[in-house]
Amino acid sequence: MPPARFWEFAHLSDDFKNMGWLDQVPRAGKLFIGGLHALYQKPDLFALAGITHVVTVLDFDIYEAGSLKQYEHLMLRVEDDPNENLLQYFTESNAFIEAALATGRGVFVHCAMGKSRSATIVCAYLMKRYGVSPESALSQLCEGRPVCSPNQGFMEQLEVFQEMLQASDETAADAAYQKWLQNRRKMDWWAWERRTKDAKL
């Protein structure tokens, strides 16, 4: 892991107790989620879990000295920011995960902490594969990793993805995506927090 990025872990406190190195997603086959540290510090767990595919969702590259050469690797360069467009990658990540799981191979999805970006990617897969809502997908995921909590912008994108999945055809699905893309608002973190709280009132 690049030393300059250790700041991403400095804010952690009691959440550590809910973060395993490698947490399996319940009722989803050999699908696992976790943080970046697991890739470098627990290769034995990957071997035991039969993991051959890795989905990385980070805002920096992690190709270092061939450390990932033993895995099929999908890199999604995205910040943990509610204004980021993670939705644009759901089709690609879902196909990558499904292709591996369908042949009995294990998949590890991670971001920095295994909490927001990676959780969003896993939720999108569960929605596509099992036809569940964003809330149900997150609830299922949290059974295996309670700390999972996509940021507010990513939760909104999962709701748009549900609309796309329920569309009558690909044209309608793309129309739903384009409508969101054109009308979405970009806000500071505090504004996203305020919007979420107001919606619950």
C-alpha positions as CSV (number, residue, x, y, z in Angstrom):
1,M,0.0,0.0,0.0
2,P,1.4,3.4,-0.8
3,P,2.6,5.0,2.5
4,A,1.1,8.4,1.6
5,R,-2.4,6.9,1.7
6,F,-2.3,5.8,5.3
7,W,-4.3,8.9,6.2
8,E,-7.4,7.1,5.0
9,F,-7.2,4.9,8.1
10,A,-6.4,7.5,10.7
11,H,-10.1,8.4,11.5
12,L,-11.0,4.8,12.5
13,S,-12.2,3.9,16.0
14,D,-14.7,1.3,17.2
15,D,-15.7,0.5,13.6
16,F,-12.6,-1.8,13.5
17,K,-14.5,-4.4,15.5
18,N,-17.0,-4.8,12.6
19,M,-14.3,-5.1,10.0
20,G,-13.0,-8.5,9.2
21,W,-10.0,-9.1,6.9
22,L,-12.2,-11.0,4.5
23,D,-16.0,-11.1,5.1
24,Q,-18.2,-13.3,3.0
25,V,-21.5,-11.9,1.6
26,P,-24.3,-14.1,3.0
27,R,-26.2,-16.3,0.4
28,A,-24.1,-15.0,-2.5
29,G,-21.7,-17.8,-3.1
30,K,-18.0,-17.2,-2.9
31,L,-18.3,-13.4,-2.9
32,F,-16.2,-11.5,-0.3
33,I,-15.7,-7.9,0.8
34,G,-13.0,-6.2,2.7
35,G,-10.4,-3.5,2.8
36,L,-7.2,-2.9,1.0
37,H,-5.0,-4.2,3.8
38,A,-6.2,-7.7,3.2
39,L,-4.7,-7.9,-0.2
40,Y,-1.2,-7.3,1.2
41,Q,-1.3,-8.9,4.6
42,K,-3.6,-12.0,4.4
43,P,-2.8,-13.9,1.2
44,D,-3.4,-17.2,3.0
45,L,-7.0,-16.3,3.6
46,F,-7.4,-15.6,-0.1
47,A,-6.1,-19.0,-0.9
48,L,-8.4,-20.7,1.6
49,A,-11.4,-18.9,0.2
50,G,-10.6,-19.8,-3.4
51,I,-10.4,-16.2,-4.5
52,T,-9.1,-15.7,-8.0
53,H,-10.8,-12.4,-8.9
54,V,-10.4,-9.0,-7.3
55,V,-12.5,-5.8,-7.8
56,T,-10.6,-2.7,-6.6
57,V,-12.6,0.5,-6.1
58,L,-10.1,3.2,-5.2
59,D,-8.9,6.6,-6.4
60,F,-5.3,5.5,-6.9
61,D,-3.7,2.5,-8.7
62,I,-2.4,-0.4,-6.7
63,Y,-0.3,-2.2,-9.3
64,E,2.9,-2.7,-7.3
65,A,5.7,-5.1,-8.3
66,G,3.2,-7.7,-9.6
67,S,1.5,-8.1,-6.2
68,L,-1.8,-8.8,-8.0
69,K,-0.5,-11.0,-10.8
70,Q,-2.1,-14.1,-9.4
71,Y,-5.6,-12.6,-9.7
72,E,-7.9,-11.5,-12.4
73,H,-8.3,-7.8,-11.6
74,L,-10.9,-5.2,-12.3
75,M,-9.8,-1.6,-11.3
76,L,-12.5,1.1,-10.9
77,R,-10.9,4.4,-10.1
78,V,-13.4,6.2,-7.9
79,E,-13.2,8.4,-4.8
80,D,-15.4,7.8,-1.8
81,D,-17.4,11.0,-2.7
82,P,-21.2,11.2,-3.0
83,N,-20.7,13.2,-6.2
84,E,-18.7,10.5,-7.9
85,N,-20.5,8.5,-10.7
86,L,-20.1,4.9,-9.6
87,L,-23.3,3.9,-11.3
88,Q,-21.5,4.0,-14.7
89,Y,-19.5,0.9,-13.7
90,F,-22.2,-1.4,-12.4
91,T,-22.7,-3.3,-15.6
92,E,-19.0,-4.0,-15.9
93,S,-18.5,-4.9,-12.3
94,N,-21.6,-7.1,-12.2
95,A,-20.5,-9.0,-15.3
96,F,-17.0,-9.5,-13.9
97,I,-18.3,-10.8,-10.6
98,E,-21.0,-13.1,-12.2
99,A,-18.5,-14.6,-14.6
100,A,-16.2,-15.7,-11.8
101,L,-18.9,-16.9,-9.4
102,A,-20.7,-18.9,-12.2
103,T,-17.6,-21.1,-12.5
104,G,-17.1,-21.6,-8.8
105,R,-14.3,-19.1,-8.3
106,G,-14.1,-16.6,-5.5
107,V,-14.3,-12.8,-5.8
108,F,-13.0,-10.2,-3.4
109,V,-14.4,-6.7,-3.7
110,H,-12.6,-4.0,-1.8
111,C,-12.1,-0.2,-1.5
112,A,-9.9,1.3,1.2
113,M,-11.9,0.1,4.2
114,G,-14.6,-2.2,2.7
115,K,-17.3,0.2,3.9
116,S,-18.7,2.5,1.2
117,R,-17.4,2.1,-2.4
118,S,-17.0,-1.7,-2.3
119,A,-20.3,-2.1,-0.5
120,T,-22.0,-0.2,-3.3
121,I,-20.5,-2.5,-5.9
122,V,-21.7,-5.6,-4.0
123,C,-25.2,-4.1,-3.5
124,A,-25.4,-3.5,-7.2
125,Y,-24.5,-7.1,-7.9
126,L,-27.0,-8.5,-5.4
127,M,-29.7,-6.2,-6.9
128,K,-29.0,-7.5,-10.4
129,R,-28.5,-11.1,-9.5
130,Y,-31.4,-11.6,-7.0
131,G,-33.8,-8.8,-7.9
132,V,-33.8,-7.2,-4.5
133,S,-34.1,-3.5,-3.6
134,P,-31.1,-1.4,-2.5
135,E,-32.2,-1.6,1.1
136,S,-32.6,-5.4,1.0
137,A,-29.2,-5.7,-0.7
138,L,-27.5,-3.6,1.9
139,S,-29.3,-5.5,4.7
140,Q,-28.1,-8.8,3.3
141,L,-24.5,-7.5,3.0
142,C,-24.5,-6.1,6.5
143,E,-25.3,-9.6,7.9
144,G,-21.8,-10.5,6.9
145,R,-20.1,-7.1,7.4
146,P,-22.1,-4.8,9.7
147,V,-19.9,-1.7,9.0
148,C,-21.0,-1.5,5.3
149,S,-22.6,1.9,4.6
150,P,-22.5,3.4,1.1
151,N,-22.4,7.2,1.2
152,Q,-25.6,9.1,0.4
153,G,-24.7,9.7,-3.2
154,F,-24.0,6.1,-3.8
155,M,-27.3,5.1,-2.2
156,E,-29.1,7.4,-4.6
157,Q,-27.3,5.8,-7.5
158,L,-28.5,2.3,-6.3
159,E,-32.0,3.6,-6.4
160,V,-31.5,4.8,-10.0
161,F,-30.0,1.4,-10.8
162,Q,-33.2,-0.2,-9.4
163,E,-35.2,1.9,-11.8
164,M,-33.0,0.8,-14.6
165,L,-33.3,-2.8,-13.7
166,Q,-37.1,-2.5,-13.7
167,A,-37.2,-0.7,-17.0
168,S,-39.1,-2.4,-19.9
169,D,-36.1,-2.5,-22.2
170,E,-32.5,-1.2,-22.6
171,T,-33.7,2.0,-24.2
172,A,-35.9,2.8,-21.2
173,A,-33.0,1.8,-18.8
174,D,-30.6,4.1,-20.6
175,A,-33.2,6.9,-20.5
176,A,-33.4,6.6,-16.7
177,Y,-29.7,6.7,-16.5
178,Q,-29.4,9.8,-18.7
179,K,-32.2,11.6,-16.8
180,W,-30.3,11.1,-13.6
181,L,-27.0,12.1,-15.2
182,Q,-28.4,15.3,-16.5
183,N,-30.4,16.3,-13.4
184,R,-28.2,15.1,-10.5
185,R,-27.0,17.7,-8.1
186,K,-23.4,17.9,-6.8
187,M,-23.1,19.0,-3.2
188,D,-20.7,19.2,-0.3
189,W,-20.7,16.3,2.2
190,W,-22.7,18.4,4.7
191,A,-25.4,19.1,2.1
192,W,-25.7,15.4,1.3
193,E,-26.1,14.7,5.1
194,R,-28.7,17.4,5.4
195,R,-30.6,16.1,2.4
196,T,-30.7,12.6,3.8
197,K,-31.9,13.8,7.2
198,D,-34.6,15.9,5.6
199,A,-35.8,13.0,3.6
200,K,-36.4,10.9,6.7
201,L,-38.6,13.6,8.4
